[in-house]
Amino acid sequence: MCPPRPTRRNVTEPLFNTATQPQPVPLATSSSLTGTAPPSEEEKTISPSMQINTQRFLELIHAEFPDQLATPRADTLHRRTFRIDHATPDNGCPSSATLPKLLHLLATNLGQKYDACNARLYHNSTPWQQNKLHEMNTSGLAYVVYSSNDEPQMFLSFLICEECDIRKQHDQHQVLYLYEIQIHAAYQRMGLGRTLLHHLRRLVPSINSNLQLSVYCIELTVFGDNHNAIRLYKSVGGKLTFGSPKIEFEVENENQRVTRTTAAARNARSSRCRFVIPLYFTFYIT
């Protein structure tokens, strides 16, 4: 459900070498709609007190997400969790086949959208699947995957990081950033997305109390025309962040002279106005 988000400094690891890796889209391309831009990576800092132990983080996730998930299809999905941890790769990292399987599920749901706007999102000529797979391998990303017969049917990925412009301009908070929530078509419209978000929301206070952090909210991006996802996020209390791209009102041929009656002129002007939906919105959920 989420288009690629900018590379933000997470609270657990230094950034990878950006000189040799394809990068997700910088939010400045969308933040310019609101007159703001995110701080550069050089301006972001990591507090030594915010280091997170992978094993402890996974234990908290296990406590909040059930190991088995019964579905309305009368079957049961089995949970697997892991966290991308390049510092200690033997501690919870996935097999080489896991991320490509998750990417396949994402491509099935949103591949056409990524195909249509790859250049706008990533600002490079690399296939979006390669950009996305690189993003999915970001150090610190935690995954909750529910599978049937070892085939992923739904998953979430999320990262603890610092964000600004959430409720107002220049505010800064620790957030649980939801990179992806993907559900196989066979399990959609069954309330399972709401169930996953329910468990994710319960994870926030657990993180704060057990890891001594101050995570304020869940934050996420969603394609501007993904109406079903937007309805889901709003139904659980999601609100647009201050820095989110907004729907704009555009007037075509604004300077063209209209020589008609007042009423006709108003109608003519109305016919030349349209609403422009941004490529994606940013929501936060408390």
Secondary structure, 3 states (H helix, E strand, C coil): CCCCCCCCCECCCCCCCCCCCCCCCCCHHHHHHHCCCCCCHHHCCCCHHHCCCHHHHHHHHHHHCCCEEECCCCCEEEEEEEECCCCCCCCCCCCCCHHHHHHHHHHHHHHHHHHHHHHHHHCCCCCHHHHHHHHHCCCCCEEEEEEECCEEEEEEEEEEEEEECCCCCCCEEEEEEEEEEEECHHHCCCCHHHHHHHHHHHHHHHHHHHHCCCEEEEEEEEECCCHHHHHHHHHCCCEECCCCCCCEEEECCCCCCCCCCHHHHHHHHHHCEEEECCCEEEEEEC
